[in-house]
Amino acid sequence: MKTVNEIQNEIIEEFSIFDDWMDKYSLLIDIGNELKPFDNQYKTVNNLIEGCQSRVWLHSDYVEGKIIYSGDSDAVIVKGIISLLIKVLSGHTPDEIISADLYFIESIGLKEHLSPTRSNGLLAMLKQMKLYALAFKNIKQDGIIT
């Protein structure tokens, strides 16, 4: 399994091929289209992320000490963003997720090329992923999940 930083570096390299932001948006859309299909049973109000202009669903499972995320969005750019976050954080331990410095967002120029509402949505997605990690870490420490 690759580390969070190894995955981030691969994403930075993938985006560095393009200079034009229209090409980068196309890549982001392609990445979103590669997202595993999201099970409709998880498209619930509880899995909707607050603070996103688009509808974004995020679900997490705790499997053998690692968090597995799945997600979806009804907007193609946002689906690409959630897909990137899942690619980087899914399959890691709660501690790895909580302490992750997601420098790829700034390195690929994503932060500066998103509208303010999409930027807020990105922060809301990231916050929710870290909250899930914190919850799973606390549950595990209390001995509920082994």
C-alpha positions in Angstrom: 0.0 0.0 0.0 1.3 3.4 -0.9 1.6 6.1 1.6 -0.6 9.2 1.6 2.4 11.3 0.3 3.3 8.8 -2.4 -0.3 9.0 -3.8 -0.2 12.8 -3.5 3.0 12.9 -5.5 1.5 10.7 -8.2 -1.5 13.1 -8.5 0.9 16.1 -8.7 2.8 14.4 -11.4 -0.3 13.5 -13.3 -1.6 17.1 -13.2 1.8 18.6 -14.0 1.5 17.3 -17.6 -1.0 20.0 -18.3 -0.4 23.8 -18.3 -3.9 24.8 -19.3 -6.6 24.6 -16.6 -9.2 23.5 -19.1 -7.1 20.3 -19.6 -6.7 20.0 -15.8 -10.5 20.2 -15.4 -10.9 17.5 -18.1 -8.5 15.3 -16.1 -10.5 16.0 -12.9 -13.7 15.0 -14.7 -12.0 11.8 -16.0 -10.8 11.0 -12.4 -14.4 11.5 -11.2 -15.7 9.2 -13.9 -13.3 6.5 -12.6 -14.9 6.6 -9.2 -16.4 3.2 -8.2 -20.2 3.3 -8.4 -21.7 4.5 -5.2 -24.3 2.2 -3.7 -27.7 4.0 -3.7 -28.4 2.7 -0.2 -25.8 5.3 1.0 -27.4 8.2 -0.8 -29.0 9.4 2.4 -29.3 12.7 4.2 -26.9 11.4 6.8 -24.2 10.9 4.2 -24.7 14.3 2.5 -21.9 16.7 3.2 -23.0 20.0 4.6 -21.4 23.1 3.1 -21.3 21.9 -0.5 -23.2 23.7 -3.2 -23.6 20.4 -5.1 -24.9 17.3 -3.6 -22.0 15.2 -2.3 -22.3 11.9 -0.5 -19.6 10.3 1.6 -19.6 6.9 3.3 -16.9 5.3 5.3 -16.3 1.7 6.5 -13.7 0.6 9.0 -12.0 -2.6 7.7 -9.0 -4.2 9.4 -7.8 -1.0 11.0 -8.2 1.1 7.8 -10.9 3.4 6.7 -12.4 2.8 3.3 -14.3 5.8 1.8 -16.8 5.8 -1.0 -18.5 8.9 -2.4 -20.4 10.5 -5.2 -21.6 13.8 -6.4 -24.2 15.1 -8.8 -21.7 17.6 -10.3 -18.8 16.4 -12.5 -16.0 18.7 -11.1 -17.0 17.9 -7.5 -17.2 14.2 -8.3 -13.6 14.6 -9.5 -12.6 16.4 -6.2 -14.2 13.7 -3.9 -12.6 11.1 -6.1 -9.1 12.6 -5.5 -9.7 12.8 -1.8 -10.8 9.2 -1.7 -7.8 8.2 -3.8 -5.4 9.8 -1.3 -7.1 9.0 2.0 -9.0 5.7 1.6 -7.2 2.6 2.8 -5.2 4.3 5.5 -5.4 4.2 9.3 -7.3 6.9 11.2 -4.0 8.3 12.5 -2.6 8.6 9.0 -5.7 10.4 7.8 -5.9 12.7 10.8 -2.3 13.7 10.4 -2.2 13.9 6.6 -1.0 17.2 5.1 -2.8 17.3 1.8 -0.3 19.5 0.0 -1.4 18.2 -3.4 -4.5 20.5 -3.4 -2.3 23.5 -3.5 0.5 21.9 -5.6 -1.8 21.2 -8.5 -3.4 24.6 -8.3 -6.8 23.3 -7.4 -7.4 25.6 -4.5 -6.9 28.8 -6.6 -9.0 27.5 -9.6 -12.1 26.7 -7.7 -15.0 29.1 -7.1 -15.4 30.1 -3.5 -18.4 27.8 -3.0 -16.5 24.8 -4.5 -13.5 25.7 -2.3 -15.8 25.6 0.8 -17.2 22.3 -0.5 -13.7 20.9 -0.7 -12.9 21.9 2.8 -16.3 20.4 4.0 -15.4 17.1 2.3 -12.0 17.0 3.8 -13.3 18.0 7.2 -15.9 15.1 7.0 -13.3 12.6 6.1 -11.1 13.6 9.0 -14.1 13.5 11.4 -14.8 9.9 10.3 -11.2 9.1 11.0 -11.4 10.7 14.4 -14.6 8.8 15.2 -13.1 5.5 14.1 -10.0 6.2 16.1 -12.0 7.0 19.3 -14.3 4.0 18.8 -11.2 1.7 18.4 -9.6 3.2 21.5 -12.7 2.5 23.5 -12.5 -1.1 22.5 -15.7 -1.2 20.5 -14.1 -2.0 17.2 -11.2 -4.5 17.2 
